[in-house]
Amino acid sequence: MQKLLFVFALSILLGAALNGCGDAQPQQKHAEQRSGLTKVGAISWLTPQDDVRPEVWLIEHETTAGSKPSTGDAGEVHRSLVAASEKFHDTPRMIANRAVQLERMLKEEGGDETAIVLISRLNGAVAPGRIESFGAAGQQYYNMRKAGFTGEQAIDALSKRYGSPS
């Protein structure tokens, strides 16, 4: 009986030791480092570590880009970002980044829509769950604009394809 208990205890110890000797490296928990960024300045992409709210970043981006701000109301932009986040299942930060990216792409093609306006327009054109992401909606909008559609025609086409089913 003692021999059986010894073998049992030895097998438990051996199993525990082998369990700790896997090939996987132990995961280190890194504290998220904040960037300390509180002003837009010349940044072109809002990271998760930046301490700027996406709505503030968008308004400041519009101002520093030389555009007449479409709105100075951070609350209005925040509500638009929240609605887009719920609709497209992206974070407000990612939507802000994608909208600025779309704005730049359109400006290279002669467009003049701001990121804030683009968020609002795409929010109005696409129903929840009808397209993969804000980036996908923006890419389709861009493709139509590049193909010669006006902004209104492109939004109308997106609304017909991805709007609320009738």
Secondary structure by P-SEA (a helix, b strand, c coil): caaaaaaaaaaaaaaaaaaacccccccccccccccccccccccccccccccccaaaaaaaaaaaaccccccccaaaaaaaaaaaaaaccccaaaaaaaaaaaaaaaaaacccccaaaaaaaaaacccccccccaaaaaaaaaaaaaacccaaaaaaaaaaaccccc
